[in-house]
Amino acid sequence: MNHNILLVEDDPNLGAVLQEFLELKKYHLRLRTDGDAGLQAFHEERPDLCVLDVMMPKRDGFDLAREIRKNDPEIPIIFLTAKGMKEDKIEGFSIGADDYVTKPFSAEELLFRIQAVLRRCLHIKEEMPKTKFSLGSFSFDYDERLLTGTDYRQALTSKEADLLRMLCENKNTVLRREIALKKIWGDDSYFNGRSMDVFITRLRKYMRADKAVEIVNVHGTGYKLLERA
């Protein structure tokens, strides 16, 4: 699997060296040189891992990581920095960093750290069901049964949360009606089918503020949660 990496590094020479090296190792890499451009690239690309310099113009790496974490609480983040102070490392890890590389370092060291973080994160995803999702401008926390957006907060019932998680797990693909009914309601009877239709209508209402997110009917098959760019 060729992973997508966002590298935000304001040193053009170091950035170019790392980009060339990682692309030779078959990673897809997007390079940006300041925090604002890095945040825009994150929204455009939705990378598998972010490598962020700490000291950057416009928005530093810590602030950038906080914004990224708001949109995707689970994405792996590695900090690159010349700052080796204990307090700086504590701040980085408190934000949710998966690793912290102090300059100077070799490209090979960064590669090994990237590989280790991806292996660890992929293993965790395989072992534990995902509980937090990003949907356009919304964030959905399954454990908290909470859908949030800009100045928006909607508590969900247990079945609403179960149904929205299944839709999120099958985002942009069809969630078959009978599969959802059997998993959430226990059987696919007509009565339960009508009940699920009511829950779908509620979820549509909750997310109608964002036109990029839509639950559509797939005739005779089920539903599809669409997230448009």
N, C-alpha and C positions, 0 to 999 in steps of 0.2 A: 504493500500500500504506500503510495507517494503522499506524504502528509504536506499540508499547506502551513507555512510558517510566516508570521508577521515579525519582521525585524525592524525595530525603531532605534536608530543609532545616528547621532548627529555628527560623528566623525566620518566624513565621506570616504577616507582611505580604508578605515577599519570596516565600514559597512560594505564597501565594494569587495574587499578580500573575503569577508564572511559569506557574502552572497555568492560569489564565484565558487567557493569551496563547497557550500551546502548544496548548490545546484548540481555540482559534479557528483554529489552523493545522492542525487535523485530526489531531493526535496524541492517542492514548489515554494519559492520565496518571494515575498513582497517587501521591499525596502522603503522605509520612510525616514526622514531626517529631523522631524520635530514632533512634539506630542500631539498637536492638533491634526496634522496630516496622518499620524498613526491611528488616532481615534476614527478618522474618516475611513481609512483603509480597513480597520477592523469591522466597521458596519458594512462595508462593501463586500468584503471577502469571507467573513466568518471563518477565520483560520482555525487550525487544530491546536496551535500552540503560539504563544507570543513571547518574543525575546525583546526586552525593553531596557534601554539605557536609562539610568536614573537622572543624570544631569543633562537636560535638554532644553532648548528654547521653547517658549510659548506655553508648554505644559510639561512638567517633569514626569519621570517614569512612575513615581509613586501615585501622583494624581491620575495619570493615564490608566494605571492598573485599577484604581478605584472605580473609574468610569467603566472600564471593561468588565469588572466584576459585577457591576449593577446589571449589565446586559446578559452576562453569561457567568454565573457563579462557579462553574466547574472547569472553565478553560484553563489549561496549564500555563503558568507564567514563570519565566526565568528572567531575573534582573542581571544586567551587565553594568558594572560600575567601578570607578576608581576609588570609591569610598569604601574603606575597610573597617570603619568604626563599628563597634559592637551595637551601638544604638541604631545605626542605619540598617544593619542586618535585622535587628529585632523589628524595626518598622516595616521592612520589606516582608518579612514572614507574617507579621500581624495582618497585613493586607491580604495575604493568601498566596504568597509566592511559593512555588514548588522547588525552586533552587535559586542560588545567588552566586554569581561568578564575579570575582574581583579581578580587575585589570592590573597588570597585563596577563593575558591567558593565550593559549594556542587555539587555533581553529579546531584541532583534533579534540582538545578538552571539551570545548563547547559541544561538538558533535556527540561525544560520549554522554554528556549530561542531557542533551536533548533526547537521545535514544533511551536513556534510563527513565526520564520523566514520562515519556510517551508510553513506555512499557508499563510503568506503574499505574498511570492513569487509565490506560486501556484495560488493564487487569481489574481495576476497581470497577470500571463501567460494566465489565462482563459479570462480576460477582454481585453487584448491587443494582437493583432497578433504579433508573433515573427518576428523580423526584422534583427537579427544578428545570423549567423550560422557559425559553424566550420566544415570544410570538409577536412579531412586529414591535409595537411600542409597549406591549404588555410583558409582564413576568408572571409566571404561574408557579406557585409553590404547592406541590401536591400534599406534603406532610402538614402544612398549615391550612390547607384547603382555601388558598387565597390567590385571587387574581388582582394584580396591581398594574397601574399605568400612571401617566402624568396626571397628578391630582385625582387619582381614581383608586378605589379600593373596594373589592367585591368579595365577600365571604361566600364560600360554596358549600352545598350539602355534600355528604359523602358520595352519593351517586353522581352528582355533577362533577365532582373532582375525579372520580373513577373514569367517567366517560371522557372528560377533557384530557386526562393522561393518555388514554388509549388513542385519542385523536392525535395528540402530540407525538406519540411514539410512531404513528403512521403518517406523519405530516407530509402533505403533497402526494400521498398515495391513498388508495381506497381502504377504509376500515369496513370490513364486511359486517353487515347488520347482524347476522346470526351469531358471529363470533362475539361481538360486544354484548348481545343479549344473554348468551350463555355464561359469559364471564362475570357480568355485573348483576344480572337479574336471575340467573340460574337456569333459565330456559328461554326459548324463542317463541313463546306463545303470542297470539294476536294481542291479548291484553297488555303484556309486557312491551310489545312492539309499539303500541300506542303511547305507553308511558314514556318510552325512550324518545319518541318524537317530541313530547312535551319538554324533555330535558334538553334536546337539541335546540329547540326554539329559545329556551332560556339562555343557553350559552351564546347563541347568536346575538341576543339582546345585550348580553354583558360586553360583547366585543365589537359592537356596531360603531363605536367611536373611531376605530382604526380601519379604514377602507382597504388596507393591505392584508387584512386577516379576514377570512371568510370560510364558513362551513357550507359546503354545497352537497346537494343530494346527487347520488349516482343511481339513476333509475334501476330498480330491480336488484341492486347490489348492496348499497350502503351509503356511507358518507365520506367526504374528503375534506380535510382541513387544509386550506390553501394559505400560503404565506407568500405574497408577491413582493418583489424587490422594490 
